[in-house]
Amino acid sequence: MNRVFVIGSANMDLVIGAPRLPEMGETIHGDNFFTNPGGKGANQAVAAARAGAKTYFCGLVGEDLYGDTLAGELKNSGVDISLLGRVRGCSSGVAVITVVQGDNCIVLDGGANMRVAEKNIDDYLKEAHGGDVLLIQQEIPSKTVVYALKKGKEKGMLTLLNPAPAQNFDKEALRFADIVLPNETEAAELSGGAEYSEAAEILAENGCTVIVTLGAQGCYIFADGQGAGIACPKVKAADTTAAGDTFCGYLAARLAEGRSLEKAVGDALAAASLAVTRRGAQKSIPFADEVEQFKSKQPDNSETL
């Protein structure tokens, strides 16, 4: 079976619930505070591992307590951390997350994540081969993202790009991505403000398949000149923090198994739907048997690509 190499960020999430976001200079009372290992890269690696793929997390954390916790949680989730590095004199990444009625807003300090450089990529992908899957996001330097995707293509890997966050995005990355995975907001930003179906078509002009995630609506896929929407199971959301990451990780794992894009997307949507019914980032990500049980109770909402 092919392997999944996830290159990206690991953060400690500091999460608090609130009735609304405060105004500038205002203090409001929140509740249900907790800490949770997160970061888009680490979340996606956990999702891929829990889906059953042999998964490597490739990134950097600080030599601090958060770094110890992040490494431990990845390992406990079945992720291979032999390629995880530690940076002396630099803090691990931290995300401060406020959850309001199931939706979240995030302030991020990248910390050690912003030290991931081209030389690290060479080390991470040294043993990768054709058919392996590379999954990467934007919480590390954009120059490094482009280099990693190019390196992955040279090795014959299937390259997946989650362009989140979309700020300061280097569009050269699109040239080396086989599949691009933005949410609706990111798709609009990268396409110049287009509606999601048009945005997908615009981004696909770079020669990639585009999958726009649409939250509770499911996703929209544009591949081989055609677009189609796929619905997701209807659930009551408790916390959407890791929904997109769960989708990306499960998609990578299923594609590494050799499943069709349609079947891989169906599993990824089911896993993401189940994740939003739980609080937290990595804590919310389901295992493969949970997803199968969840799917067995759902009607078939998919459309044929």
N, C-alpha and C positions, 0 to 999 in steps of 0.2 A: 504493500500500500504506500502511496506517496505521502509525504510529510507536509506539515504546515509550518512555515516560518513567519512568525508575527514580529515585525519590527515596529517599535513605538514606545509609548509612554507608560510609566507606572506612577501612580499618584496615591497619596492617602486622602480619601474623601472625608471631609468634615461636614456632616449633613444635619440640617435643622428644618423642621416644619414651621410654617408661618401662615396666618390667615391671608396675608397679602405682602407684597414687597414694600419696604419702608421708603418714605420720601427722603430726599437728601437732608441729612442732619437729624433725622427722626429715629428714635428707638422704639421698637415694638416687641412684644413678648412672643416667643416661639415655643415649640415643644418637641418632644421626641428626638432630642439630639443623640446622634451616635457617630462613631467613626467607622469607616469601611474601606478596605483596599479597593482602589479603582485605577483610573487612567485608561484611555481608550485602547492602547496597545495591550495592557495587562488584561483588561476585561475581555477583549477579543480572543486573547490566547486562552483564557479560562473557558470561554464558550467553545472554542474549537476542541480543547481537550475533553470537556464534558460531553461533547458530541461524539467522542471516540477517536479523534485523530491523534497521531503522534505529533505533538506540538512543541515547538521551541519558542520561548520568549527571548527576544533580542533587544536589549536596552540597557539603561544605566539607572542606578539609584545611588543615593548618598550613603556614606558610612555613618548612619544614624539609626535611631530606633525605628523610624518609619521604614527605612530601607530593609531592616531585619524583618519587620512584619510583612512587607510587600513580597519579599523573596520567599518567606515561609508560606504565605497563603497561595502563591503560585505553585509551589512544590506540592502542597497539600491537595491542590486541585488537579494534580496529574500533569502539570506543565513541566517540561524539561528546562531547567534554569542554568544549564552549563554554559550558556552564552550570555548570561546576565552579569554585567560588570558593576563595580562599586567605585564611586568617585570620592576621594578624600577632599575635605574642605568645602564640600558643596552639599546643600540639603537635598533630600529627595523631593520630588514633585508633590504639591499639595493643591487640592481643589476644595473650595468652600462652596457648598451647594445649599441653596434655599429651595424647599419644596412647597409649592402653593397649589392646593387642590389637585395633586397628582402630577403637576408639571413642575419643571425645575429650571433654575437659572444658576450659572456657575461662574465663579471667579477663580482663575487658575494661575499658580506660580509654577512654571515648568521645572525649575531647579535642575537636577542632574539630567533630566530629559533633553535639555537644550545643549548638552555636551556630546550627544551622539553625532559622530562625524564619519567621513568617508572611510577612514582607516578601520573604524568599527564595522562598517558594512562588509568590507573585505573579509574580516574575521568571521562575521555572522554567516556569510554565504559560502564559505570555503568548501564545505562538504555538501552543499545543495546540488541537486541534479535536475535534469529535465523531467517534467511531470510534477515536481514538488510545487507547492502553492506558496506564494509570497503575499502577505497581507500587511498593508502599511497605512498609517494615518498622518495627520498634520500636527501632532503635538510634539514633534521634533523639528529641527531646522529644515526649511523647505529645500535648501540645497542638498541636504542629505537624502531627503525623500526622492528627489529626481535621480540622484546617483544610485540609490538602492533599486529603484524600478528598472533603470537601464541595466544594472548588473544582473538583476533577475531575468530580464529578457535575454541577455547574452547567454545565460545558462539554460535557457529553454524552460524556465519556470512559468506557471500561470500566475500573472500579476494582478492583484486586486488592490485598488486604491480607494480608501475612504477619505475624501477631502474635507475632513473636519478637524478643527475649525477651518472655515474657508478664507479667513483673513490672511492676506499676504501670500495667497496661493500662487505658485509658479506653474503656469499653464503648460510648460514644457513637460511636466509630469504626465499629462494626458497622452503624450506620444508613446509612452512606454507601459501604459496600463491596458491590460486586456479587458478588465471590468472596472467601471467606476461606480462608486456607491455613495452618492450624496443624499441628504434628506431634501425636502422640498425647498427649504430656505437656502441651503447651500447650492442647489441646482439653479435657483434664480440668480444668486450672486455670481456664480461662475459663468452664466450664460448672458449676463447683462439685463436681468430682470424678467426673463421669459417665464410664462406659465409652465408647470412641470413637464407636460408632455412635449411642448416645443423645446424646452430647455434640454430634455433628454436627447432630442434629435440633433440639436446644435452641438452638444458635447460629443455625440457619437460620430460627428464628422472627423474626429481625430482617429477613427478606426477602432474604437472600443465599443463594447456593450455597456449600456448605462442602465442602472437600476436605481430609481428614485424611491426612497422609502417615504411613506405618507402617513406614518403614525397609525391611528386606528383604522384608516382606510385600506391599509395594506401596502402595495408598492406598484410602481409602473416600470415596465421593462421595455427598452428599445434595443432590439437586436436584429441584425441582418436586414435593416431597412424597414422593420415593422415594429409597432408598439402595441402593448396590451397591458391591462391592469389585472392584478391578482389581489383578491380580497383576503383579509386575515380573520381569524376567529374573533368573535366579539366577546370582550371581557370587561370587567370593571377595573380600571387602572388605579393602583395604589401609589406607584412611583415609576416614572418613565426613564430614570437615570441611565440604565444600561440597555435599554431596548434596542437601540441602533447597533451597539456593540455586540449584543447577543446575535442579532441578525447576521452581522458580518462574519463573526466567528463560526457560526453554524454553516453559513454558506460556504466558507473556505473549507471546512471539514468535509462537507458532503461532496464538493467538487474534487477534493483530493481523493475521495473514494471512487470517483469516476461516474457519479450520478449525473443525469441530465440537468441542465440549468433549471428547467421547470420544477423537477422534483426537489432539487437543492433549495430553490426559493420557497417551496411549500413547507419544507422542514424549518427553514430559517424564520419564516413568518410565525409558525406555530410556537417555536422556541421563544421568540420575542414577545408574543402575546402572553405566554405563560409568565415570562420574566416581569412584566409590568404589574402583575397581580401581587408582587412581593416588594418589600422595601429594600433599598440598598443597591449597590452596584454588583460586585461579584457574588454577594450572598443571594442575589435574586436569580442568577443564571441557572437554568435547569439542566439536569443530566438527561442523556439520551432516552433512558427508559421512561422518565417523566414526560418527555415530549411525545413519545409513542402512545402512552396512556392518554394524554391530553388530546392528541389527534384522533384517537379512536372514538372519542365522545363528541367530535365536531362534524357538522355537515360538510360536504364537499363544496367549498366556495370558490374554487379556483376556475380560471378561464384558460383555455388552451392557447399556448403561444403560437 
